[in-house]
């Protein structure tokens, strides 16, 4: 029996290099451990297009069945489609994907019934201990296997968020990155009056065109050019498991996750005034400003889906957005969906009947550094040094690392969950001030 590398168990998922860290034997044991942990008799399983996903998901399914659980296999899907299926069928789920990681990786995202999150503190740690211990109880029966196509129901669900009658024949350039958006988007656009201009739609886990991580500027550069060449109304790029979307406007300019959050929040509040909306501590100032301006209640939270979903459950928030391209919807079982955010943007551009670049102009008030990582040996000591040197700031808090606010700029420095890194995000009212303060902070962090 192969030894299990405990480092594959992460804060929000299980992930490692195939087959060195995660293989079919380990996946089988994960399937058994998942059922023991849950105490459930029925689960659903989905997978992305990674080269190792078919064999890993089969092994997991066999483990779950040997542990006595019936399995609903929904096959190829996006992660947000898996979460929808979990909510719609009221079943716990397992999604085989390594999201935006390179082709060598694979792993699992897990959820309880109704897409309830499972993180390190709420189950992944217990599943890890069960797998490492290896002494799993025998089951009285072997579970059954059922295959189910959830794509049509998912598309119906996504389109239920908008008014289809207002959509115009927009030209939408999309980069699926050879990931699961290549399966999902054609099914969506069959139902829309918009024209889809597809790129990298072949499902190919070797990622021949670029890495499936559109948050990195180099991986969205092709889309920027394609939008300009096609004279598109906007562009959409999805990560490997298609749960995150990154937009490009009609001028080929990338649209940050913060601007997309503000745009969608405004639209939702126009229909649902007074609702609570969550944003994380590295979102732009424009997000809470927009929420307040349109009669909503902004709620600030830590970075990370388990924190966002928990706070949504506690507060009843209708929507949440993260700078990283994750968008969560109360009526989507509080799960994130890049596809729902994308159709909201199509509705907004159609309703306003003007270019996305024009619609976004009022939101572009601030200048952001982007996230900058620095390797730091003694992270707690460095955070204390930063806090001490900025003790005279207008506001300082420790919700997630340290956030410091002044009248005309702010920054957040927070540690990575998995590496000895500090992540800096900084924003200011002018580009010059942003660059000046960014360079000062980086010199302090790296000294």
N, C-alpha and C positions, 0 to 999 in steps of 0.2 A: 504494500500500500504506500503510495507516494506521500511524503511529508508535505504538510500544508504550510505555506508561507503566510504567517499571520498579518503581514503588511498589506495583503490584498483586501483586507477589511477596512474600508475608509470611513470617513465621517458620514457620507450620504449614500454610499453604494459599495459594491464589491467589484474590484477591478485589478487586472494584472496582465502581464505579457503571456500570450498563448504560444506554445504549450508549457513554457518553463514554470510559470506561476499559477496558471489556471488551465486545466485540461479536462477531458471527459470524466475521468475518475473523480476529480475534485467536484466537478459539476454534479455528478450523481449524488455525492455525499451532501452537497448543498441542497439538492432537492429533498432528500430525506430530512435533513436538519430543519429546513423551512417548515415542513409539515409538523414536525415535533414541536417546534417553537410556536406555531400558530394554533395547533390543536383543531385545525379545520379539516373538513372532509372533502372540500372541492376548491380548486384554485384555477386561475387561468395563466397561460404562458404565451408570451410573444417574443419576437426576435427581429433584429435589424439585418442588414445585408452583409455584415462582416463575414469573411471567408470561413471563420470558425463557428459562427452562430448556429448553423443547422445542427452540427454534431454536438455542440455544447447544450443546446436546448433539448435535443433528444435525450441526452444523458440525464439532464435535470428532471425531465418528465418521467423517465424510468425510475429515478430515485423517489420522486413524489408518489408515483403509483405503487412502488414497492412498500412505501410507508403507509399505504392504505388510502390515499387521496385520489378522487376522480379529477381528471385534468381536462380543461377546455383549452385547446391549442388554437390561438387566433393567427398563428403564422407570422408572415412578414407584416410589420406595422411600425408606426412611429411610437415614441414613448408616450406622447400625449394621447394617442389612440388607445394605448394599453391602459392609461389612467381612466379614460372615458369608459372603456369596457369594464374595468373594475367597478366603477360607479353604476353603470347601466345594468350589469349582471349581478351586482352586490357580491363580488368575489374578491379575495386577495389576489394579487398578481405578481408575476416575475417577468421582467423585460431583459432580454439579452442584448446588451449594447455596451460600448465604451464611449458613446457620445461623440465628442470632438477629438478624442485621442487618435494617434497614428494607427496604421493598419495592424501593427503587431499586438495591439491590446484588445481585450474583450472583458466582459464582466456582467454584472446584474444590478438592475434597479428593482427594488422590492416595495410593495405596498400592501396595506391591509385592505379590508373591504371599503368600498366607497373612496378608493384612492388615498386612504389614510397613510401618511408618510411613515417609513421605517428608516430611522437613522441609527448612528452608533449607539446613542443612549436609549433608543426605544426598540431595539431588537437586533441590530447587526452585531452588537457585542455578544448577545446570547447565542445567536446563530454561529458566530465564530467559535465560541466555547464548545458548542455541541460538535462542530466539525473537528476541532482539535482534539477533543476527548475521544471521539470516535465510537463511543459505546451507545449506539442508538437502539431503542426498544424495537422488537419485532412487531409487525402489524398482523392483525387477524385476517386481513383480506388484501387482495391486490386491486388497486383502483382502475377505473375505466379511462378511456381516452376518447374525446370528442373534438372534431375540428369545426371551427365556426368562423365565418367571414363577417367581421364587424365594420368593414369600411363603409358600406352604404349608410348604416345607422350613424356612424361617426360624422359623415359629411352632412347628413340631415341635422345633426346636433349643432355643428359649427355654424351652418347657415341660419339656424334659429336665433342667433345673436344679433342679426342685422335685418334691415328692411331691403329685401332683394329688389323691390320695385324701383328704388332710386338709383341703382347701379348703372353707370354709363359704360360704353364700350372702351374702357381703358386698355392701353397696351402695357402689359405687365411682363417685365423681363425677370426670369427666375433662374437662380443657380442652385440646383439641388445638391451640388458637391458630390455626386454619385451616391448620395445617401437616400434615406427613406422618403424625403420629399419627392423623389422621382416616381414613387408609387402614389402618394397622397394627392399631389397637386393636380395631375390630370383628372382624377375623379372629382376634385373640387371644381375645376374650371369648366368641366362639362355642364355644370349647373349655372354658370355665370355668363353674362353677356360680354365679359372682358376677353381680350385676346391674349393668350399665353405665348410668350417667346421663351422656349425652354433651352437650358444649357446644363450639361452634365447630369442628365436625367437617367442614364443607364445605372442600374443598381450594381455597384462594383466596389466591394470591400477593399480593393487594392488602392483606391483613390488615385486614379491616374492623372487627374488634372491639378489638384491641390489638396492640402489637408482639410478635413471637414470641420474647420474651426473658424467661422467667419468673423469672430470677434477680433482676430488678428488682421491688421490692415492689409498684409500681403495676400491674404486669402479672399479678400473682397475686391481687389484691384481689377480682376477680370470682369466682374459684374459691373463695376463703374464704367468700364469701356463699352461693354455690351449695351448698357442703357443708352449711352450717347450714340452709338452706332445705329441702334434701332429706333432712336428718337422716342424712347419709351416714356410712359407717364411716371413710372417708378420701377425700382428693382427690389427683389427679395432674395436673400441668401439664407439657407437653412444649414444647421449643423448636421452631423451624421445621423442622429436619431430623430431629427426634424422637430424637436420640441422647442427650439429657439429660432427666432427670426431676426434678421438684421436688414434694415432697409437702406436703399439708395434713392435719392430724389431724382427728379427729371433732369437736373444738371449734372448728375453723376456724383453728387456729394453724399458721403455716408451720413446716415441719421443715427444719432446715438440712442442707446437704450433709454436714457433719461428723456430725450425729446419724444420718443415713441410712447413712453409712459405718460407724459404730460398730454400728448395728443389724444390718446385713448381715454385717459381720465376725464378730459374735458367733454368728449362725446358721451361717455357714460353718465356724467353728472347732468348733462343737458336733458337726458331722459329720466334720470333718477336723482333729483336734487336732494342734498342733505345726507347722502350716503358717506360711509367711511371708506377711505382708500389708503392702502399701506404702501410705503416706499422704503427703500433701505438706506442705510447711512452713507452710502457713496453716490446716491442719486444727486443730480444737480439741484440747486436751489429752485430752479424753475418748476420742479415737480410739486413741492408743497405750496408754492405760490399759486400755481394753476388750480390746484385742488381747492384752496381757500377762495380764489377769485370766482369759481363757479359753484360755490355754496357747499362744497364737500368738507369732510373732516379728515385732515391728513394724520396718519399714524406712522411714526418712524420705527423701524425694526432692524435687527441685525441682518447681515448678508446670509443667505442660505434658505433653501426651500422649506426645511423642517421648521425653522423659526417663523417664516412667513405664513405657512399653512396653519400653524398652531395659533398665531395671533388672529388670522382670519376666522378661525373657529370660535375664538374667545370673544371677538368684537362684532362678528357678523359683517365684516367688510365686504363690499361688493367686488372689489378689484385690487390687485397689487401688482406693482412693477418693479423689476430690478434692472440696474444699469447693464447687467450681463446678458440681457435679452430674454429673460424669463418673465412671462406675464400670466398672472393667476386670476381665475374668475370664479366667483362664488357659485354661479350656476353651472360650473364645470367641475363640481365636486371639490372646489377650492384647488384644483390642480392647475398646472401651468400648461399653456398651449400657444405656441407661436402662430399656429394656423388661425385661431380665433382673433388674435391681435392683428394678423394680416388682413382678415376680411373687414375688421373695423376700419382699418386705414383705407381700404378700397371704398367703403361707404362714405368716409369723411371726404375723400378727394372727389367722389361723385357728387355729394351734396353741395360742396362749396364751388364746384365747377371752375376751379382754377388750379394752377400747378402746385404740387406738393411743396416745392421750394418756396412759393409765395405763402402758403398756409403756415409754414414753419417759421417764417421770419420773426414774428413776435415772440417766439419761444427762444430765439438765439440771443440771449442777453448776456451770457457768461462764457468764459473761456476755460476749458478743462485740460488738465495735464494728461488725462488717461491714466490707467493703472501702471505704476512703475514698481518693479520688484527689485529688492536689494537683499543680498545674503548678509545676515547678521548673526554673530555667534551667540551673544547674550541678549536675547530679545527683551526680557523683562527689564533689564538695566537700561536698555536703549529707550524703551517706552517711558520709563521714569525720567530719563534725561530730557526727552522731548517735552513731557508734561511740565517739568520744572522750568524750562526755558520759555514756555508759553503760558506761564501761570497768570500773566496779566491780560489774557485774552478776554474778549467779550463773553465767551461761553466755552466751556470745556466739559466733555462727558466721556464716559467709558463704556458705552453700550456695546461697542464692537471695536476693540483696540482703543484708540484715542481719537476723538473728533474735537477739533479746535476751530472756533469761529471768531472772525473779526468783522468789522463793518463792511469791508470790501473784498474779503477773501476768506476761504476756509480750507481745511484739509482734514483727511482721515488717514491714520496709519494703523494698520491691523496686521496681526501675524497670520501666516499661512497655517492651514490645518495639518499639512503633511510635510512641509519642508522648513528649514531654518531661514525663512524669508519674511521680510516686512514689505507690505504692499502699501504704496502711497497713492492717494487720490487727492487732487488739489484743484480748486476752482477759484476764479477771480473775476472782477468786473471788467478788467482790461487784459489783453494778451500780454502786455509788457509786465504787468504786476504778476500774472500767473507764472511767466517764465522766470522772473526774479525770485519769487518765493519758492517755486519748484526747485531751482538750483540750490538755494540756501538749505532747503529741507534735505535734499539728496546729499549735500556735503555733510550735514549733521548726521544723517542716518548711516552714511558709509565711513565716517571717521572712526 
